[in-house]
Structure formats: structure tokens, C-alpha cells
């Protein structure tokens, strides 16, 4: 095995919910996240994204663009959250009503609540 081995990398981006773009790449050993993004051609597929500012990760962990990739790594491009998850949960809970959500959903008749 020489130092010039290639690595296989998967670049994943979801421009909108439930629409995932996966690009399989073969890169030279020592390639970085930035090189994978450039080689993947995502800039052409999604020209409205500022690719210099997006947050990226490898296998769910946020990394710098200078991160050196290993064989079988999965490079993930994260988009900005449109709604704070805590706010969204509160709004869903308010819509469902107190008696129909979460811990209160399966209350049996005749059982006292703790407290």
C-alpha cells in the first residue's frame, strides 16, 4: 500500500426537508473537507448557497474545512435552522392542548396525578 492511495468519501446536503443530495467522491489521500466540497460540485447544484459560510461536519461532528478526511468519511453540510427547536416544541404543545400531549396523553381514568 502506497501513500498515494485514494479514499472514498460521501458528501451529503439537504437543501430542503426530505430532499437529500448525496455525492460519492474518490479523492486522493490527505484530501480536506474543503476539497471534498469543491470536488462535489454542490456549488453548481445549489448556487443560492454561500458555500464559504456553511457549517460542515463529518459523521455528525462539526469540523473545520481544513479537516483531513479518511476513507469512508461522510461529509455533511448543515443548513441554518429556520425555527428554534425549543420554540417549535412549545408551539406544538400549545396547539395539541395540555391533555393530549406528552406525559399527559395516556392518563387512565380514576388515577390521581402525582404531586
Order of alpha helices (4+ residues) and beta strands (2+ residues): beta-beta-alpha-alpha-beta-beta-beta-alpha
